Amino acid sequence: MATSKVAFTLRKGDEPIGHTFHQLITPGGMITFHRPDFQAVLLLHLSSTSCRTHTAKRLKTYLYGQGSASKSESSLLPIHLHFQDGTTATCDLLIGADGVRSAVRATMLRDLATKAQSEGHTQEAQEALAGVDPVWSGLSMYRTIFPSQTLSQQLPGHRVLHDPMIYVGRNTQITAYPISRGTGINFAATRSHWEQENTLFEGPWVQDVSRDELLHAFDRWEPEVVALFQSIEGLNRWAMHTVRPLRSYVSERVALIGDSAHAMLPYQGVGAGQAIEDAFLLATLLGHSVTTPATLSRALKVYDAVRRPFSQHVLETSRENGQLFTLNYPGLTFGTPQENRDAKKLQKLQDLCNRVRKNWEWCWLTTLDADLERAVKMLENGSQ
Ligand SMILES: Cc1cc2nc3c(=O)[nH]c(=O)nc-3n(C[C@H](O)[C@H](O)[C@H](O)COP(=O)(O)OP(=O)(O)OC[C@H]3O[C@@H](n4cnc5c(N)ncnc54)[C@H](O)[C@@H]3O)c2cc1C
């Protein structure tokens, strides 16, 4: 059993004198990675003989079972891939790991909608079409990484140099923690407009913005947060998009994994982790001796039955954590800092911690192993 460690310290920071109100202690605490470091490790282990990587191809669409001569043959016909550069390729199995704006998801759901419509299931068709495009969550996130040394110069001994921090505020939130063995600080500040959730976002999703925009959005925050702002050089603003919960992640011999299936808000920091769990479980099912070209769709159905409920639960609780961190959870809202001086404030913050912990505890109380075992049994027993 891993030693208990502080994963995050929670602090209310949207007032001149902030205060720490909770330490989220978990087995092992939080382990942070800078994404390129992690990707470099994966790349190092890709087999150069069995894997061919094309980094400049963009899938436009795919056609399933094209050229089908008879019903009995159709399950073995290749899937035709059409790329934006005009080239094509074929495959027996297509796994869409192409992110929140997935071309695989778009094709899969449009095909399902056409089929549902032709069978007179209008509502099902509309539901499928609603999942094609990602939706704006109403949240924008300011992101950057800066050297720890710069923060040390701004405020020597700043707690973010050694402690992962979540600062909460009304319609605003900041996560900051050391990465790359303490040499850098990962900084992410959210501005929320929950009333605009599930709308279309006008303009580019990621934009370079000035520090002044951040300072304006985070007016009157406490000095230690201002020290973080002062350490920032370049800054991006991200419009945070999600995928509406899908009815299925698979269709025949096509599967969606990761953000293409369940792009979620990052308030449990687990979107990439969920993508990796999808991939690991799916790879185990595909590599199992009972899986053959003829039974591929069975393996995909088991993947869907096991991973979809779990990842959609994570998606929902990540959203709830976002509401909690921006002090916007239904029944648990906060007024302006000035209005918040009543005795109920501490109780509310305590309720907030309890909910955050409850939402997040799957992360340290469960592992993928039990689901993996269940999935393999389902595959072996022929059940979904
Ligand atoms: C602001 C923010 C903070 C986050 N913080 C965390 C965190 O702390 N921890 C965490 O675990 N997760 C975090 N996430 C979530 C995480 O980034 C995603 O869940 C993860 O990257 C999903 O991986 P993926 O491989 O499914 O998709 P992606 O990482 O989006 O990769 C998709 C790939 O497909 C390629 N692609 C796209 N379209 C096509 C096409 N048509 N044809 C071919 N290729 C295509 C893209 O170029 C890309 O390489 C955060 C997300 C955001 C937005």
The ligand as an ORCA input file, in Angstrom:
! r2SCAN-3c Opt
* xyz 0 1
  C      -6.618     22.294    -20.671
  C      -6.523     20.812    -20.513
  C      -5.870     20.240    -19.430
  C      -5.783     18.855    -19.287
  N      -5.135     18.314    -18.226
  C      -5.043     16.973    -18.097
  C      -4.342     16.353    -17.020
  O      -3.795     17.020    -16.148
  N      -4.291     14.994    -16.958
  C      -4.884     14.208    -17.907
  O      -4.820     12.961    -17.802
  N      -5.558     14.771    -18.933
  C      -5.636     16.118    -19.044
  N      -6.308     16.671    -20.107
  C      -6.980     15.801    -21.045
  C      -6.022     15.188    -22.041
  O      -5.279     16.188    -22.722
  C      -6.807     14.392    -23.050
  O      -7.785     13.622    -22.415
  C      -5.876     13.459    -23.824
  O      -4.929     14.211    -24.562
  C      -6.702     12.607    -24.789
  O      -5.838     11.811    -25.525
  P      -6.288     11.299    -26.954
  O      -5.111     10.535    -27.464
  O      -7.608     10.645    -26.879
  O      -6.509     12.617    -27.826
  P      -5.448     13.723    -28.243
  O      -4.386     13.896    -27.224
  O      -6.255     14.914    -28.641
  O      -4.736     13.102    -29.524
  C      -5.445     12.961    -30.731
  C      -4.435     12.818    -31.846
  O      -5.141     12.545    -33.047
  C      -4.655     13.401    -34.073
  N      -5.788     13.637    -34.999
  C      -6.846     14.441    -34.827
  N      -7.663     14.397    -35.880
  C      -7.103     13.520    -36.737
  C      -7.476     13.032    -38.025
  N      -8.604     13.449    -38.626
  N      -6.681     12.134    -38.645
  C      -5.530     11.709    -38.024
  N      -5.117     12.131    -36.813
  C      -5.903     13.021    -36.193
  C      -4.211     14.665    -33.356
  O      -3.281     15.364    -34.142
  C      -3.606     14.079    -32.093
  O      -2.276     13.717    -32.279
  C      -6.389     18.048    -20.254
  C      -7.049     18.610    -21.359
  C      -7.110     19.977    -21.485
  C      -7.815     20.573    -22.697
*
